[in-house]
């Protein structure tokens, strides 16, 4: 994917060498162009890699003058005002205070080098959707868009972070600024990290805080209507459209991508769309119906038997492009990558974040109505911790890990969860605290790491993570954003014919009565359980694990290299493997995580 990298070294002239090494590591297709800024006198070098698929490659990503240099990886919205916004951004980064960045909307990470002040400034967007990693080294400071690039720098430690492992084995991702490496960190959302060369020290300045979008203490604005929120979403989609001929959309049978399609209105006609899944899945049928109404050029990507032939190769692809932060789960991304090589579009609309607008369906939190009655923060955190335990499930860590590794995890995932809560400046209603966690941690760490795989081929547009839409949405009473009311209103207002098509999650059209919805939901669930063609789920990862992937997983997790790391209790791991493969338990996430982490060790550590 396009990316930036840079390094400051205080005791030798090798900054340019290491910067080049990092940038070449970011060039996955080996055909990108590199623009380098090298200041030999200051010991600083930074650069940006650009690919021909990036739709914004003609934007002024780089600004240089006698006093400063600013490099931006990403895009600003509205897309049609990019040049003006870029100029404003450069002014904030190089001359004015960072608080001005609060006026900038987009997905980006950036570096600014101020020669007069002798400062390196790293900046992330408001939701941390374009990762930027950094590390302090004995002779200076380095940063890059991917961890694998940082590992090209001599002096970057590969010491693992046990607390990050604890996060991974509970939630399936790491929290906060942690990575799997102890001394490599992820830049906090909405933050400027300032490295002062003369004092060899860091300072942080946060120009945006997520909680500013929420209603304090549940004091919602009852004047905000569903139509108001729908209008802000339609504008969010419009702001992300520039060249329609290079636009694509991923369609499923649910609500999120359907609302994006509807919000495109006439501009959807003729664009590329695709659906990925098993032959005869519910999404295939429903997305095809939506495509015909909207007039898109639709493709069905079938998960055939040949895709399941080599678990290790598929898993290595996910590990490589996500820096080891996204592990085999539904495992469909490699098929999408193959399709992107020949697809006509260069930027892709995705429905990630749509769960924010339907609190009860915000997997894995899925806020039920009982949460509203929880009166103490500790109770809400307990609910989140239990709901989001996707990996270890009912297994105790003491049975899964060796005692010495377990003790190194400190207080582990529970401390990470509490640290997130401690950073919130206002009192949030229990339901909103759950949604805050979903955006701040799940979206920023799990979703973004999965999208890093896609970004090796296309750019991604995420209208549900538009700050103006979220500000209107999250200040509206929870009861009006509980189970897809917002998406239904968008579809109803923009492309009403789409309301007649069933929702793959319920089996009922969007305008169904409560009684019909109850009946079809039961029927739909029963048909999905028996994998009836036309109703089956788009992926069957648990089934694949127990059949096609079994031998590959077994070879990885019980290999001598895996067990010699002294992390796992072999008996506990074998017990989990046997129980899963026999169908007694569902440890799909666990086995995917163990496999993924071992491949990460081999690719990034060994």
C-alpha positions as CSV (number, residue, x, y, z in Angstrom):
1,X,0.0,0.0,0.0
2,X,1.2,3.6,-0.3
3,X,3.0,4.6,2.8
4,X,5.5,6.8,4.5
5,X,8.7,6.1,6.5
6,X,11.5,8.1,8.1
7,X,14.3,8.1,10.5
8,X,16.5,10.4,12.6
9,X,20.0,9.3,13.6
10,X,22.1,11.4,15.8
11,X,25.5,9.7,15.4
12,X,26.0,8.6,11.8
13,X,25.1,9.3,8.2
14,X,23.0,6.2,7.5
15,X,19.5,7.8,7.7
16,X,19.1,7.8,3.9
17,X,20.1,4.1,3.7
18,X,17.6,3.0,6.3
19,X,14.8,5.2,5.0
20,X,15.3,3.6,1.5
21,X,15.2,0.1,3.0
22,X,11.9,0.9,4.8
23,X,10.3,2.4,1.7
24,X,11.3,-0.6,-0.5
25,X,9.7,-2.9,2.1
26,X,6.5,-0.9,1.8
27,X,6.5,-1.4,-2.0
28,X,4.6,-4.7,-2.1
29,X,4.1,-4.6,-5.8
30,X,7.7,-3.6,-6.6
31,X,6.5,-0.9,-9.0
32,X,5.9,2.1,-6.8
33,X,7.6,5.5,-7.0
34,X,9.6,6.9,-4.1
35,X,9.9,10.5,-3.2
36,X,12.7,11.1,-0.7
37,X,13.4,14.1,1.5
38,X,17.0,13.9,2.9
39,X,18.5,16.5,5.3
40,X,22.0,15.3,5.9
41,X,23.0,18.1,8.2
42,X,20.1,17.3,10.6
43,X,20.5,13.5,10.4
44,X,16.9,13.1,9.2
45,X,15.4,11.4,6.1
46,X,11.8,10.7,5.2
47,X,10.0,9.5,2.1
48,X,6.7,8.3,0.6
49,X,6.0,5.4,-1.6
50,X,3.2,5.8,-4.2
51,X,1.4,3.2,-6.3
52,X,-0.4,3.7,-9.6
53,X,-3.6,2.3,-8.1
54,X,-3.9,5.2,-5.6
55,X,-6.7,7.4,-7.0
56,X,-5.3,10.5,-5.4
57,X,-1.7,10.2,-6.7
58,X,-1.8,13.7,-8.2
59,X,-2.6,15.3,-5.0
60,X,0.1,17.4,-3.3
61,X,1.1,14.7,-0.9
62,X,4.5,16.4,-0.3
63,X,5.2,20.0,0.5
64,X,8.7,21.4,0.9
65,X,10.1,24.8,1.6
66,X,13.3,26.2,3.3
67,X,11.9,25.7,6.8
68,X,9.8,22.5,6.6
69,X,8.8,19.3,4.8
70,X,5.4,17.7,5.1
71,X,4.5,14.2,3.7
72,X,0.9,12.9,3.8
73,X,-0.2,9.3,3.2
74,X,-4.0,9.3,2.7
75,X,-6.8,11.4,1.6
76,X,-9.0,14.4,2.7
77,X,-12.7,15.0,2.4
78,X,-14.6,16.4,0.6
79,X,-12.6,14.8,-2.2
80,X,-13.4,17.7,-4.6
81,X,-11.7,20.2,-2.2
82,X,-8.5,18.2,-1.7
83,X,-6.1,20.9,-2.9
84,X,-7.4,23.5,-0.5
85,X,-7.5,21.1,2.4
86,X,-3.9,19.9,1.7
87,X,-2.7,23.5,1.8
88,X,-4.5,24.0,5.2
89,X,-3.1,20.8,6.5
90,X,0.5,21.8,5.6
91,X,0.0,25.1,7.4
92,X,-1.1,23.4,10.5
93,X,1.7,20.8,10.4
94,X,4.5,23.2,9.7
95,X,3.5,26.6,11.1
96,X,0.3,26.8,13.1
97,X,-0.9,25.0,16.2
98,X,-2.2,21.4,15.9
99,X,-5.6,22.3,17.2
100,X,-6.4,23.5,13.6
101,X,-6.2,19.8,12.5
102,X,-9.6,19.4,14.2
103,X,-11.0,21.1,11.0
104,X,-9.6,18.4,8.7
105,X,-11.5,15.3,7.7
106,X,-9.9,12.3,6.1
107,X,-8.0,9.1,6.4
108,X,-4.3,9.9,6.7
109,X,-1.1,9.7,8.6
110,X,1.6,12.4,8.1
111,X,5.1,13.5,9.1
112,X,6.3,17.1,9.3
113,X,9.9,18.1,9.8
114,X,10.5,21.6,11.1
115,X,14.2,22.6,10.5
116,X,14.1,25.8,12.5
117,X,12.5,24.1,15.6
118,X,14.4,20.9,15.0
119,X,11.2,18.8,15.5
120,X,9.8,15.8,13.8
121,X,6.0,15.7,14.0
122,X,3.9,12.6,13.4
123,X,0.1,13.0,13.0
124,X,-2.7,10.5,12.8
125,X,-6.3,11.0,11.6
126,X,-9.1,11.3,14.1
127,X,-10.0,7.6,14.2
128,X,-6.5,6.1,13.5
129,X,-7.6,4.6,10.2
130,X,-4.2,5.0,8.5
131,X,-1.7,3.3,10.9
132,X,1.7,4.9,11.6
133,X,4.1,3.0,13.8
134,X,7.2,4.4,15.6
135,X,10.1,3.2,17.8
136,X,12.8,4.9,19.8
137,X,16.2,3.4,19.0
138,X,19.5,3.9,20.8
139,X,20.8,6.4,18.2
140,X,17.5,8.1,17.3
141,X,13.9,7.6,16.2
142,X,12.2,5.8,13.3
143,X,8.6,5.6,12.0
144,X,6.8,3.8,9.1
145,X,3.3,2.9,7.9
146,X,4.0,-0.8,8.5
147,X,5.9,-2.7,11.3
148,X,7.7,-4.9,8.8
149,X,9.4,-1.7,7.4
150,X,10.6,-0.6,10.8
151,X,12.3,-4.0,11.3
152,X,14.7,-3.0,8.5
153,X,16.3,-0.6,10.9
154,X,19.3,-1.7,12.9
155,X,18.6,-1.2,16.6
156,X,14.9,-1.9,16.5
157,X,14.3,-4.5,19.2
158,X,12.3,-7.6,18.4
159,X,11.5,-8.3,22.1
160,X,7.9,-9.4,22.2
161,X,5.2,-7.7,24.3
162,X,3.5,-10.3,26.6
163,X,0.6,-8.0,27.5
164,X,-0.2,-7.7,23.7
165,X,-0.4,-11.5,23.6
166,X,-2.9,-11.4,26.5
167,X,-5.0,-8.9,24.5
168,X,-4.8,-11.1,21.4
169,X,-5.8,-14.3,23.2
170,X,-8.9,-12.7,24.7
171,X,-10.1,-10.1,22.1
172,X,-8.3,-11.1,19.0
173,X,-6.4,-7.8,18.7
174,X,-4.1,-5.6,20.7
175,X,-5.3,-2.5,22.6
176,X,-4.1,1.1,22.7
177,X,-0.7,1.8,21.2
178,X,0.6,-1.7,21.7
179,X,1.9,-4.0,19.0
180,X,3.3,-7.5,19.4
181,X,6.8,-5.9,19.8
182,X,7.5,-4.3,23.1
183,X,9.3,-1.3,21.6
184,X,7.2,-0.6,18.5
185,X,4.1,1.5,19.1
186,X,1.0,2.7,17.1
187,X,0.3,6.4,17.0
188,X,-2.8,7.3,19.0
189,X,-5.8,8.6,16.9
190,X,-6.2,12.3,16.7
191,X,-2.7,12.9,18.0
192,X,0.5,14.7,17.1
193,X,3.6,13.0,18.4
194,X,6.5,15.5,18.6
195,X,10.1,14.4,18.7
196,X,12.5,17.2,19.7
197,X,15.9,16.5,18.3
198,X,17.9,18.7,20.6
199,X,16.4,17.3,23.8
200,X,16.0,13.8,22.4
201,X,12.5,13.7,23.9
202,X,8.8,13.1,23.0
203,X,5.7,15.1,23.6
204,X,2.1,14.4,22.6
205,X,-0.6,16.8,21.7
206,X,-4.1,15.4,21.2
207,X,-6.2,17.6,18.8
208,X,-9.3,15.3,18.8
209,X,-10.9,13.0,21.3
210,X,-13.5,10.4,20.3
211,X,-15.7,11.1,23.3
212,X,-16.4,14.6,21.9
213,X,-18.8,13.0,19.5
214,X,-21.0,11.4,22.2
215,X,-23.7,12.9,24.4
216,X,-22.3,13.4,27.9
217,X,-24.0,11.2,30.5
218,X,-26.7,10.1,28.1
219,X,-28.2,13.6,27.7
220,X,-29.2,13.0,24.1
221,X,-30.5,15.6,21.7
222,X,-34.1,14.7,21.0
223,X,-34.4,17.2,18.2
224,X,-32.1,15.1,16.0
225,X,-34.2,13.0,13.7
226,X,-33.5,9.9,11.7
227,X,-33.8,12.1,8.6
228,X,-31.1,14.4,9.9
229,X,-28.7,11.5,10.5
230,X,-29.5,10.0,7.1
231,X,-28.8,13.3,5.4
232,X,-25.3,13.5,7.1
233,X,-24.6,10.0,5.9
234,X,-25.6,10.8,2.3
235,X,-23.2,13.8,2.5
236,X,-20.4,11.5,3.8
237,X,-20.8,9.2,0.8
238,X,-20.9,12.2,-1.6
239,X,-17.7,13.7,0.1
240,X,-15.8,10.4,-0.7
241,X,-16.7,10.3,-4.4
242,X,-14.4,11.9,-6.9
243,X,-13.8,9.8,-10.0
244,X,-16.9,7.6,-10.5
245,X,-15.1,5.6,-13.2
246,X,-12.6,4.3,-10.6
247,X,-15.2,3.6,-7.9
248,X,-16.2,0.2,-6.6
249,X,-18.4,-1.2,-3.8
250,X,-18.4,-4.5,-1.8
251,X,-22.0,-5.7,-1.5
252,X,-23.5,-8.1,1.0
253,X,-27.1,-9.0,1.7
254,X,-27.1,-6.9,5.0
255,X,-27.9,-3.3,5.7
256,X,-24.5,-1.5,5.8
257,X,-23.4,-1.8,2.2
258,X,-27.0,-1.5,1.0
259,X,-27.2,1.9,2.6
260,X,-24.0,3.1,1.0
261,X,-25.3,1.9,-2.4
262,X,-28.5,3.8,-1.9
263,X,-26.7,6.9,-0.8
264,X,-24.7,6.9,-4.1
265,X,-28.1,7.3,-5.8
266,X,-27.6,7.9,-9.6
267,X,-23.8,7.6,-9.3
268,X,-24.2,3.9,-8.5
269,X,-25.3,3.2,-12.1
270,X,-22.4,1.5,-14.0
271,X,-19.9,1.3,-11.1
272,X,-18.3,-2.0,-10.2
273,X,-19.7,-4.1,-7.4
274,X,-18.7,-7.5,-6.1
275,X,-19.9,-10.1,-3.6
276,X,-17.6,-12.8,-2.1
277,X,-18.7,-16.1,-0.6
278,X,-19.7,-19.7,-1.0
279,X,-21.8,-20.7,-4.0
280,X,-25.5,-20.5,-3.0
281,X,-24.9,-18.2,0.0
282,X,-27.7,-15.8,0.9
283,X,-25.5,-12.8,0.1
284,X,-25.1,-13.9,-3.5
285,X,-28.8,-13.9,-4.3
286,X,-29.6,-10.7,-2.4
287,X,-26.6,-8.7,-3.7
288,X,-27.4,-9.6,-7.3
289,X,-31.0,-8.3,-6.7
290,X,-29.6,-5.0,-5.3
291,X,-27.1,-4.7,-8.2
292,X,-29.9,-4.9,-10.8
293,X,-31.9,-2.2,-9.1
294,X,-28.9,0.2,-8.7
295,X,-27.4,-0.7,-12.2
296,X,-24.0,-1.8,-11.0
297,X,-21.6,-4.0,-13.0
298,X,-21.7,-6.9,-10.5
299,X,-19.3,-9.8,-10.0
300,X,-19.7,-12.9,-7.7
301,X,-16.4,-14.2,-6.3
302,X,-17.0,-17.8,-5.4
303,X,-15.1,-19.5,-2.6
304,X,-14.4,-22.7,-4.4
305,X,-12.6,-25.8,-3.2
306,X,-9.4,-24.8,-4.8
307,X,-9.2,-21.8,-2.4
308,X,-9.0,-24.1,0.5
309,X,-6.1,-26.2,-0.7
310,X,-3.3,-24.5,1.1
311,X,-4.1,-23.1,4.6
312,X,-0.5,-22.1,5.3
313,X,-0.1,-20.0,2.1
314,X,-3.5,-18.3,2.7
315,X,-2.6,-17.5,6.4
316,X,0.9,-16.2,5.5
317,X,-0.7,-13.7,3.1
318,X,-2.9,-12.3,5.9
319,X,0.0,-12.2,8.4
320,X,2.3,-10.5,5.9
321,X,0.0,-7.7,4.8
322,X,-1.3,-7.0,8.3
323,X,2.1,-7.1,10.1
324,X,0.8,-10.1,12.0
325,X,-2.1,-8.1,13.5
326,X,-4.9,-9.9,11.6
327,X,-5.1,-13.7,11.9
328,X,-7.0,-16.4,10.0
329,X,-10.6,-16.0,10.9
330,X,-13.1,-16.0,8.0
331,X,-10.1,-16.1,5.7
332,X,-11.6,-14.7,2.5
333,X,-9.2,-11.8,2.0
334,X,-6.8,-13.6,-0.3
335,X,-9.5,-14.3,-2.8
336,X,-10.4,-10.6,-2.8
337,X,-6.8,-9.7,-3.4
338,X,-6.6,-11.9,-6.4
339,X,-9.8,-10.2,-7.8
340,X,-8.4,-6.7,-7.2
341,X,-5.5,-7.4,-9.5
342,X,-7.8,-7.3,-12.5
343,X,-10.7,-5.1,-11.1
344,X,-11.3,-1.8,-12.9
345,X,-11.8,0.3,-9.7
346,X,-9.0,1.9,-7.7
347,X,-11.0,2.8,-4.6
348,X,-13.5,0.7,-2.8
349,X,-16.5,1.6,-0.5
350,X,-16.8,-0.7,2.4
351,X,-19.5,-0.9,5.1
352,X,-17.1,-1.2,8.1
353,X,-18.3,0.7,11.1
354,X,-22.0,0.3,10.1
355,X,-22.5,-1.6,13.4
356,X,-22.1,1.8,15.2
357,X,-25.5,2.7,13.8
358,X,-27.1,-0.4,15.1
359,X,-26.0,-0.9,18.7
360,X,-27.6,-4.2,19.3
361,X,-25.8,-5.7,16.3
362,X,-22.3,-4.2,17.0
363,X,-20.4,-7.5,16.9
364,X,-18.8,-8.5,19.2
365,X,-20.4,-6.2,21.8
366,X,-24.0,-6.4,20.6
367,X,-25.5,-4.1,23.3
368,X,-28.6,-5.7,24.7
369,X,-31.2,-3.7,26.6
370,X,-30.0,-5.0,29.9
371,X,-26.9,-2.9,29.5
372,X,-28.9,0.3,30.1
373,X,-29.6,-0.8,33.7
374,X,-25.9,-1.2,34.6
375,X,-25.0,1.7,36.9
376,X,-21.3,1.3,37.5
377,X,-18.3,1.5,35.1
378,X,-17.0,-1.8,36.4
379,X,-20.2,-3.5,35.4
380,X,-20.0,-2.2,31.8
381,X,-16.4,-3.2,31.5
382,X,-17.2,-6.7,32.7
383,X,-20.0,-6.9,30.1
384,X,-17.5,-5.8,27.4
385,X,-14.8,-8.2,28.6
386,X,-17.2,-11.1,28.5
387,X,-18.9,-10.3,25.2
388,X,-15.7,-9.6,23.4
389,X,-13.9,-12.8,24.5
390,X,-13.7,-14.3,21.0
391,X,-10.5,-16.3,21.3
392,X,-9.9,-18.2,24.6
393,X,-13.7,-18.4,25.3
394,X,-14.2,-20.8,28.2
395,X,-10.5,-21.8,28.4
396,X,-8.5,-20.5,31.3
397,X,-5.1,-18.9,30.5
398,X,-3.4,-21.1,33.1
399,X,-4.3,-24.2,31.1
400,X,-3.3,-22.6,27.8
401,X,0.1,-21.0,28.7
402,X,3.2,-22.1,30.5
403,X,3.4,-20.5,34.0
404,X,6.5,-18.4,33.2
405,X,4.9,-16.8,30.1
406,X,1.6,-16.4,31.9
407,X,3.3,-14.4,34.7
408,X,4.9,-12.1,32.1
409,X,1.5,-11.0,30.9
410,X,1.1,-8.9,34.0
411,X,-2.6,-8.0,34.4
412,X,-3.1,-8.5,30.7
413,X,-6.2,-7.9,28.8
414,X,-8.2,-6.7,31.8
415,X,-5.7,-3.9,32.4
416,X,-5.8,-2.9,28.7
417,X,-9.6,-2.6,28.9
418,X,-9.4,-0.5,32.0
419,X,-6.7,1.7,30.5
420,X,-9.1,2.5,27.6
421,X,-11.9,3.5,30.0
422,X,-9.5,5.6,32.1
423,X,-8.7,7.8,29.0
424,X,-12.3,8.9,28.6
425,X,-12.9,12.5,29.7
426,X,-16.7,12.5,30.0
427,X,-19.3,10.3,31.6
428,X,-20.9,8.1,29.0
429,X,-24.2,6.2,29.2
430,X,-23.5,2.4,29.5
431,X,-24.6,1.7,25.9
432,X,-22.4,4.5,24.6
433,X,-19.4,3.2,26.6
434,X,-19.8,0.0,24.7
435,X,-19.9,1.8,21.3
436,X,-16.9,3.9,22.4
437,X,-14.9,0.7,23.0
438,X,-16.1,-0.6,19.6
439,X,-14.8,2.4,17.7
440,X,-11.7,3.1,19.8
441,X,-10.4,-0.4,19.9
442,X,-12.2,-2.9,17.7
443,X,-12.5,-0.7,14.6
444,X,-9.0,0.9,15.0
445,X,-7.2,-2.4,15.7
446,X,-9.2,-5.3,14.3
447,X,-11.0,-3.7,11.3
448,X,-8.0,-1.5,10.2
449,X,-5.6,-4.4,10.4
450,X,-7.9,-6.4,8.1
451,X,-8.2,-3.5,5.7
452,X,-4.4,-3.2,5.5
453,X,-4.6,-6.4,3.5
454,X,-7.0,-4.8,1.0
455,X,-4.9,-1.6,0.9
456,X,-2.1,-3.5,-0.8
457,X,-4.2,-3.3,-3.9
458,X,-6.9,-0.6,-3.6
459,X,-7.8,2.4,-1.4
460,X,-10.7,2.1,1.0
461,X,-13.5,4.6,1.7
462,X,-15.4,4.2,5.0
463,X,-18.4,6.6,5.1
464,X,-19.7,5.2,8.4
465,X,-16.5,6.6,10.0
466,X,-17.3,10.1,9.0
467,X,-17.1,12.4,12.1
468,X,-20.1,14.6,11.1
469,X,-22.3,11.5,10.6
470,X,-21.1,10.0,13.9
471,X,-21.6,13.3,15.8
472,X,-25.2,13.4,14.7
473,X,-25.8,9.7,15.2
474,X,-24.2,9.4,18.6
475,X,-26.1,12.4,20.0
476,X,-29.4,10.9,19.0
477,X,-31.2,8.6,21.6
478,X,-29.9,5.0,21.5
479,X,-33.5,3.8,20.9
480,X,-33.4,5.3,17.4
481,X,-30.0,3.7,16.5
482,X,-30.5,0.3,18.0
483,X,-31.1,-2.2,15.2
484,X,-30.6,-0.6,11.8
485,X,-33.2,2.2,11.9
486,X,-30.7,4.6,10.3
487,X,-29.7,2.4,7.4
488,X,-33.4,1.7,6.7
489,X,-34.1,5.4,6.6
490,X,-31.2,6.0,4.2
491,X,-32.4,3.3,1.8
492,X,-36.1,4.5,2.1
493,X,-35.1,8.1,1.2
494,X,-32.5,7.4,-1.5
495,X,-33.4,4.1,-3.3
496,X,-36.7,2.8,-1.9
497,X,-36.8,-0.3,-4.2
498,X,-34.0,-1.7,-2.1
499,X,-36.3,-2.0,0.9
500,X,-38.2,-4.8,-0.8
501,X,-35.1,-7.0,-0.8
502,X,-34.6,-9.3,2.2
503,X,-32.0,-8.6,4.9
504,X,-29.6,-11.6,4.9
505,X,-29.5,-11.5,8.7
506,X,-33.3,-11.7,9.2
507,X,-34.6,-13.1,5.9
508,X,-37.2,-10.3,5.8
509,X,-37.5,-7.2,3.6
510,X,-36.7,-3.9,5.3
511,X,-40.4,-2.9,5.5
512,X,-41.6,-6.1,7.1
513,X,-44.0,-6.1,10.0
514,X,-42.8,-7.2,13.4
515,X,-44.7,-10.4,13.1
516,X,-43.3,-11.3,9.7
517,X,-39.8,-10.3,11.0
518,X,-40.2,-12.7,13.9
519,X,-41.2,-15.6,11.7
520,X,-38.7,-15.1,8.9
521,X,-35.9,-14.6,11.4
522,X,-36.6,-18.1,12.9
523,X,-36.9,-19.7,9.5
524,X,-33.8,-17.9,8.1
525,X,-31.7,-19.1,11.1
526,X,-32.9,-22.7,10.7
527,X,-32.0,-22.7,7.0
528,X,-28.6,-21.2,7.6
529,X,-27.8,-23.9,10.2
530,X,-28.4,-26.7,7.7
531,X,-26.5,-24.7,5.0
532,X,-29.4,-24.7,2.6
533,X,-28.5,-23.2,-0.8
534,X,-29.8,-19.7,-1.1
535,X,-29.7,-19.3,2.7
536,X,-26.2,-20.5,3.7
537,X,-23.6,-18.2,5.3
538,X,-21.0,-16.8,2.9
539,X,-18.2,-18.6,4.7
540,X,-17.8,-21.8,6.8
541,X,-14.5,-21.3,8.6
542,X,-15.2,-23.7,11.5
543,X,-16.1,-26.4,9.0
544,X,-13.0,-25.7,6.9
545,X,-10.9,-25.9,10.0
546,X,-12.2,-29.4,10.8
547,X,-11.7,-30.6,7.3
548,X,-9.5,-28.9,4.7
549,X,-7.4,-26.8,7.2
550,X,-7.0,-29.5,9.9
551,X,-3.7,-30.9,8.7
552,X,-2.2,-27.5,8.0
553,X,-3.1,-26.1,11.4
554,X,-1.9,-29.2,13.2
555,X,1.5,-29.1,11.5
556,X,1.9,-25.4,12.6
557,X,0.8,-25.4,16.2
558,X,2.4,-28.7,17.2
559,X,5.6,-28.2,15.4
560,X,8.8,-28.2,17.5
561,X,9.5,-24.6,16.7
562,X,6.1,-23.6,18.1
563,X,6.4,-25.6,21.3
564,X,10.0,-24.6,21.8
565,X,9.0,-21.0,22.3
566,X,7.9,-21.9,25.8
567,X,4.6,-20.0,25.4
568,X,2.0,-22.7,25.3
569,X,1.1,-25.6,27.6
570,X,1.2,-28.5,25.1
571,X,-1.4,-30.5,26.9
572,X,-3.9,-27.6,27.1
573,X,-3.3,-26.8,23.4
574,X,-3.8,-30.4,22.4
575,X,-7.0,-30.6,24.4
576,X,-8.4,-27.5,22.8
577,X,-7.4,-28.8,19.3
578,X,-9.1,-32.2,19.9
579,X,-12.3,-30.7,21.3
580,X,-12.6,-28.3,18.4
581,X,-11.9,-30.9,15.7
582,X,-14.4,-33.3,17.2
583,X,-17.1,-30.7,17.2
584,X,-17.5,-30.7,21.0
585,X,-16.3,-27.1,21.3
586,X,-15.8,-24.1,19.0
587,X,-12.2,-22.9,19.3
588,X,-11.9,-21.7,15.7
589,X,-10.6,-18.2,16.8
590,X,-8.1,-19.7,19.2
591,X,-6.6,-22.1,16.7
592,X,-6.5,-19.4,14.0
593,X,-4.7,-17.1,16.5
594,X,-2.1,-19.7,17.6
595,X,-1.4,-20.6,13.9
596,X,-1.2,-16.9,13.0
597,X,1.1,-16.0,15.8
598,X,3.5,-18.8,15.0
599,X,3.7,-17.7,11.4
600,X,4.3,-14.2,12.6
601,X,7.2,-15.4,14.7
602,X,8.7,-17.2,11.7
603,X,8.2,-14.3,9.3
604,X,8.9,-11.3,11.6
605,X,11.0,-12.5,14.5
606,X,13.0,-15.5,13.5
